[in-house]
Amino acid sequence: MNDDERRIRAYRIWESEGCPAGQDLPHWYRASDVAADPAPTVPEYSYYAGGAPAGSLIVKFYHSGHEIRGYVRQVADENQNDTIFPGEEMEPEAAFKLAWSHNVNRDNPVFVELAEGVEWDPAWGRLAYQPD
């Protein structure tokens, strides 16, 4: 097993234990044991159909030529403009990573908005539909 594979396994163990601080070394050693590698978690996103509460993060996907690109925005209060991170289009995986890095409360969902003609790719995770 190379270091990259071991690093991924250690990260999965860390996630499966609730992301505890100070467990880097124990997770690194346990990662060499194939049986200790928990199944990767499949991220779940909520479909955005309008009405996300202030502070919510939304990943919007659209067509750019023949590719699917996205950006992340944070919903602001009524009297303010939404925040766009970082203000440029990016690959779907990068957009999800950026959204989760800005999601302070992991209990809050990351919403997804699909532009016309864009279909959800199951490789991105599960998509749950939230009622309006």
Backbone as CSV, one residue per row, in Angstrom:
resi,resn,N_x,N_y,N_z,CA_x,CA_y,CA_z,C_x,C_y,C_z
1,MET,0.860,-1.172,0.000,0.000,0.000,0.000,0.911,1.242,0.000
2,ASN,0.612,2.182,-0.901,1.429,3.402,-0.945,0.878,4.440,0.043
3,ASP,1.617,5.535,0.210,1.229,6.558,1.187,-0.096,7.230,0.857
4,ASP,-0.390,7.425,-0.428,-1.665,8.051,-0.805,-2.848,7.170,-0.406
5,GLU,-2.751,5.870,-0.667,-3.824,4.945,-0.273,-3.983,4.934,1.247
6,ARG,-2.866,4.917,1.945,-2.911,4.899,3.410,-3.528,6.194,3.944
7,ARG,-3.184,7.322,3.337,-3.729,8.624,3.747,-5.253,8.635,3.581
8,ILE,-5.746,8.101,2.459,-7.191,8.040,2.215,-7.863,7.145,3.247
9,ARG,-7.265,6.006,3.535,-7.832,5.108,4.551,-7.872,5.781,5.923
10,ALA,-6.778,6.455,6.286,-6.726,7.149,7.577,-7.806,8.223,7.649
11,TYR,-8.011,8.924,6.549,-9.049,9.964,6.503,-10.436,9.344,6.684
12,ARG,-10.694,8.211,6.040,-11.994,7.539,6.189,-12.221,7.088,7.629
13,ILE,-11.178,6.576,8.251,-11.300,6.158,9.657,-11.619,7.374,10.517
14,TRP,-10.904,8.468,10.283,-11.136,9.716,11.021,-12.579,10.184,10.850
15,GLU,-13.087,10.188,9.599,-14.484,10.584,9.354,-15.458,9.653,10.056
16,SER,-15.210,8.334,9.995,-16.136,7.363,10.576,-16.214,7.480,12.094
17,GLU,-15.198,8.084,12.712,-15.176,8.263,14.165,-15.628,9.658,14.585
18,GLY,-16.168,10.420,13.633,-16.693,11.732,13.978,-15.674,12.853,13.929
19,CYS,-14.566,12.657,13.234,-13.535,13.694,13.028,-12.896,14.173,14.332
20,PRO,-12.445,13.260,15.197,-11.847,13.686,16.462,-10.467,14.318,16.252
21,ALA,-10.162,15.308,17.058,-8.848,15.963,16.983,-7.796,15.105,17.678
22,GLY,-6.551,15.217,17.214,-5.429,14.571,17.887,-5.297,13.082,17.657
23,GLN,-5.976,12.536,16.671,-5.918,11.098,16.424,-5.169,10.760,15.132
24,ASP,-4.387,11.697,14.629,-3.690,11.503,13.352,-2.832,10.237,13.340
25,LEU,-1.969,10.106,14.328,-1.046,8.983,14.366,-1.764,7.638,14.535
26,PRO,-2.709,7.511,15.490,-3.428,6.237,15.591,-4.167,5.875,14.294
27,HIS,-4.763,6.879,13.649,-5.468,6.600,12.393,-4.481,6.187,11.302
28,TRP,-3.319,6.796,11.281,-2.294,6.463,10.285,-1.875,4.999,10.446
29,TYR,-1.638,4.563,11.694,-1.229,3.178,11.919,-2.363,2.197,11.617
30,ARG,-3.573,2.548,12.007,-4.713,1.664,11.725,-5.001,1.561,10.235
31,ALA,-4.648,2.590,9.473,-4.936,2.606,8.041,-4.187,1.524,7.280
32,SER,-3.096,1.017,7.843,-2.363,-0.049,7.152,-3.118,-1.373,7.207
33,ASP,-4.081,-1.489,8.118,-4.909,-2.690,8.238,-6.108,-2.552,7.296
34,VAL,-6.167,-3.359,6.257,-7.235,-3.284,5.260,-8.613,-3.412,5.908
35,ALA,-8.734,-4.236,6.930,-10.029,-4.441,7.586,-10.495,-3.197,8.330
36,ALA,-9.572,-2.282,8.666,-9.934,-1.075,9.419,-10.495,0.018,8.529
37,ASP,-10.440,-0.160,7.209,-10.886,0.876,6.273,-12.404,0.836,6.140
38,PRO,-13.111,1.809,6.729,-14.562,1.820,6.585,-14.950,2.183,5.153
39,ALA,-16.125,1.759,4.774,-16.607,2.088,3.431,-16.708,3.600,3.297
40,PRO,-16.343,4.117,2.131,-16.451,5.562,1.968,-17.891,6.017,2.111
41,THR,-18.069,7.164,2.744,-19.415,7.690,2.909,-19.845,8.379,1.623
42,VAL,-21.089,8.217,1.287,-21.623,8.854,0.089,-22.254,10.174,0.525
43,PRO,-21.740,11.281,0.010,-22.307,12.563,0.426,-23.742,12.719,-0.053
44,GLU,-24.535,13.448,0.726,-25.913,13.709,0.334,-26.110,15.210,0.201
45,TYR,-26.762,15.592,-0.864,-27.046,16.988,-1.146,-28.547,17.154,-1.267
46,SER,-29.022,18.360,-1.066,-30.444,18.655,-1.159,-30.700,19.474,-2.416
47,TYR,-31.742,19.112,-3.144,-32.093,19.839,-4.359,-32.658,21.204,-3.988
48,TYR,-32.157,22.244,-4.611,-32.586,23.607,-4.324,-33.682,24.010,-5.295
49,ALA,-34.831,24.311,-4.759,-35.949,24.770,-5.592,-36.418,26.126,-5.081
50,GLY,-35.507,26.884,-4.503,-35.856,28.193,-3.948,-36.195,28.070,-2.483
51,GLY,-35.967,29.117,-1.750,-36.355,29.139,-0.346,-35.341,28.586,0.622
52,ALA,-34.062,28.455,0.240,-33.051,27.995,1.196,-32.829,29.087,2.237
53,PRO,-32.685,28.722,3.502,-32.506,29.736,4.550,-31.182,30.482,4.413
54,ALA,-31.147,31.701,4.947,-29.922,32.507,4.940,-28.791,31.708,5.572
55,GLY,-27.610,31.814,4.976,-26.450,31.072,5.448,-26.242,29.761,4.721
56,SER,-27.267,29.279,3.996,-27.149,28.017,3.261,-26.163,28.147,2.113
57,LEU,-25.499,27.055,1.813,-24.583,27.006,0.673,-25.259,26.258,-0.473
58,ILE,-25.127,26.822,-1.669,-25.738,26.233,-2.858,-24.661,26.056,-3.921
59,VAL,-24.558,24.844,-4.457,-23.668,24.574,-5.577,-24.545,24.592,-6.824
60,LYS,-24.274,25.505,-7.735,-25.062,25.599,-8.962,-24.246,25.043,-10.117
61,PHE,-24.874,24.122,-10.873,-24.234,23.535,-12.046,-24.916,24.011,-13.309
62,TYR,-24.119,24.214,-14.337,-24.616,24.706,-15.620,-23.688,24.188,-16.713
63,HIS,-24.114,24.330,-17.946,-23.290,23.929,-19.082,-22.352,25.062,-19.461
64,SER,-21.103,24.718,-19.693,-20.118,25.643,-20.231,-19.479,24.903,-21.403
65,GLY,-19.969,25.180,-22.590,-19.552,24.386,-23.744,-20.102,22.981,-23.582
66,HIS,-19.233,22.003,-23.656,-19.660,20.602,-23.515,-19.433,20.065,-22.102
67,GLU,-19.027,20.929,-21.194,-18.724,20.491,-19.832,-19.759,21.004,-18.846
68,ILE,-19.858,20.297,-17.726,-20.661,20.762,-16.593,-19.705,21.499,-15.673
69,ARG,-20.044,22.724,-15.354,-19.232,23.544,-14.468,-20.122,24.030,-13.334
70,GLY,-19.512,24.529,-12.283,-20.303,24.987,-11.161,-19.633,26.110,-10.400
71,TYR,-20.412,26.681,-9.507,-19.887,27.666,-8.559,-20.682,27.523,-7.272
72,VAL,-20.165,28.118,-6.210,-20.788,28.023,-4.889,-21.232,29.417,-4.461
73,ARG,-22.451,29.483,-3.931,-22.907,30.749,-3.368,-23.523,30.492,-2.006
74,GLN,-23.424,31.512,-1.164,-24.027,31.446,0.161,-25.189,32.410,0.187
75,VAL,-26.348,31.903,0.594,-27.565,32.704,0.644,-27.445,33.722,1.768
76,ALA,-27.734,34.977,1.430,-27.669,36.071,2.404,-29.077,36.419,2.894
77,ASP,-29.143,37.277,3.891,-30.427,37.798,4.349,-31.085,38.584,3.219
78,GLU,-32.366,38.852,3.367,-33.149,39.532,2.328,-32.538,40.838,1.846
79,ASN,-31.964,41.625,2.740,-31.476,42.952,2.370,-30.011,42.966,1.918
80,GLN,-29.416,41.798,1.665,-28.023,41.706,1.233,-27.911,40.837,-0.010
81,ASN,-26.780,40.952,-0.693,-26.511,40.109,-1.855,-25.859,38.806,-1.409
82,ASP,-26.156,37.735,-2.129,-25.519,36.455,-1.851,-24.012,36.568,-2.084
83,THR,-23.241,35.713,-1.408,-21.798,35.661,-1.588,-21.465,34.551,-2.567
84,ILE,-20.622,34.838,-3.543,-20.178,33.841,-4.513,-18.732,33.467,-4.178
85,PHE,-18.453,32.156,-4.076,-17.087,31.661,-3.822,-16.595,30.938,-5.056
86,PRO,-15.453,31.034,-5.542,-14.566,32.179,-5.474,-14.869,33.162,-6.592
87,GLY,-16.001,32.965,-7.256,-16.384,33.878,-8.320,-16.002,33.371,-9.693
88,GLU,-15.614,32.113,-9.788,-15.258,31.549,-11.086,-15.832,30.138,-11.203
89,GLU,-15.963,29.678,-12.430,-16.496,28.333,-12.628,-15.428,27.298,-12.311
90,MET,-15.892,26.108,-11.921,-14.966,25.029,-11.574,-15.600,23.680,-11.847
91,GLU,-14.793,22.638,-11.785,-15.253,21.263,-11.947,-16.221,20.929,-10.805
92,PRO,-17.180,20.001,-11.035,-18.132,19.649,-9.970,-17.465,19.225,-8.662
93,GLU,-16.445,18.374,-8.733,-15.791,17.896,-7.518,-15.180,19.051,-6.732
94,ALA,-14.578,20.003,-7.433,-13.985,21.167,-6.764,-15.059,22.035,-6.123
95,ALA,-16.206,22.165,-6.789,-17.310,22.964,-6.242,-17.841,22.324,-4.953
96,PHE,-18.006,20.998,-4.948,-18.467,20.320,-3.736,-17.453,20.475,-2.608
97,LYS,-16.188,20.303,-2.917,-15.142,20.431,-1.899,-15.149,21.841,-1.305
98,LEU,-15.291,22.840,-2.151,-15.334,24.227,-1.685,-16.553,24.459,-0.789
99,ALA,-17.706,23.930,-1.204,-18.929,24.103,-0.405,-18.769,23.466,0.978
100,TRP,-18.251,22.242,1.033,-18.103,21.580,2.331,-17.065,22.285,3.193
101,SER,-16.042,22.878,2.576,-15.028,23.583,3.379,-15.597,24.864,3.991
102,HIS,-16.642,25.433,3.387,-17.275,26.647,3.916,-18.520,26.344,4.757
103,ASN,-18.907,25.085,4.836,-20.098,24.692,5.591,-19.722,24.525,7.059
104,VAL,-19.907,25.585,7.835,-19.475,25.581,9.235,-20.243,24.571,10.076
105,ASN,-21.525,24.458,9.863,-22.351,23.520,10.610,-22.635,22.310,9.733
106,ARG,-21.967,21.204,10.004,-22.091,19.994,9.167,-23.493,19.396,9.184
107,ASP,-24.337,19.855,10.109,-25.722,19.374,10.128,-26.574,20.070,9.060
108,ASN,-26.113,21.226,8.588,-26.837,21.938,7.532,-26.548,21.285,6.189
109,PRO,-27.560,21.126,5.358,-27.307,20.517,4.049,-26.590,21.476,3.112
110,VAL,-25.910,20.913,2.129,-25.402,21.691,1.009,-26.432,21.480,-0.096
111,PHE,-26.978,22.581,-0.606,-27.999,22.514,-1.632,-27.365,22.483,-3.015
112,VAL,-28.111,21.928,-3.968,-27.671,21.866,-5.358,-28.744,22.492,-6.222
113,GLU,-28.306,23.335,-7.141,-29.201,23.938,-8.125,-28.700,23.510,-9.502
114,LEU,-29.590,22.966,-10.317,-29.221,22.497,-11.652,-29.825,23.416,-12.702
115,ALA,-28.975,23.998,-13.549,-29.474,24.835,-14.639,-30.198,23.948,-15.648
116,GLU,-30.976,24.566,-16.481,-31.738,23.837,-17.496,-30.806,22.939,-18.315
117,GLY,-31.200,21.683,-18.463,-30.437,20.732,-19.254,-29.343,19.997,-18.503
118,VAL,-29.105,20.355,-17.250,-28.083,19.673,-16.453,-28.760,18.592,-15.626
119,GLU,-28.237,17.373,-15.727,-28.782,16.253,-14.963,-27.800,15.861,-13.867
120,TRP,-28.361,15.401,-12.758,-27.562,14.974,-11.622,-26.753,13.744,-12.002
121,ASP,-25.472,13.720,-11.626,-24.599,12.568,-11.840,-24.509,11.815,-10.510
122,PRO,-24.994,10.565,-10.440,-24.954,9.814,-9.179,-23.550,9.646,-8.606
123,ALA,-22.526,9.800,-9.425,-21.157,9.710,-8.923,-20.839,10.848,-7.958
124,TRP,-21.635,11.928,-7.988,-21.423,13.056,-7.097,-21.952,12.779,-5.701
125,GLY,-22.836,11.799,-5.539,-23.460,11.490,-4.260,-24.958,11.312,-4.433
126,ARG,-25.680,11.361,-3.323,-27.136,11.242,-3.361,-27.754,12.625,-3.405
127,LEU,-28.870,12.725,-4.109,-29.582,13.999,-4.183,-30.950,13.819,-3.574
128,ALA,-31.210,14.540,-2.491,-32.503,14.487,-1.801,-33.311,15.699,-2.219
129,TYR,-34.590,15.511,-2.411,-35.464,16.631,-2.780,-36.135,17.162,-1.526
130,GLN,-35.932,18.436,-1.256,-36.522,19.091,-0.089,-37.829,19.742,-0.512
131,PRO,-38.882,19.568,0.250,-40.129,20.252,-0.074,-39.960,21.768,0.095
132,ASP,-40.668,22.535,-0.719,-40.605,24.002,-0.625,-41.208,24.488,0.668
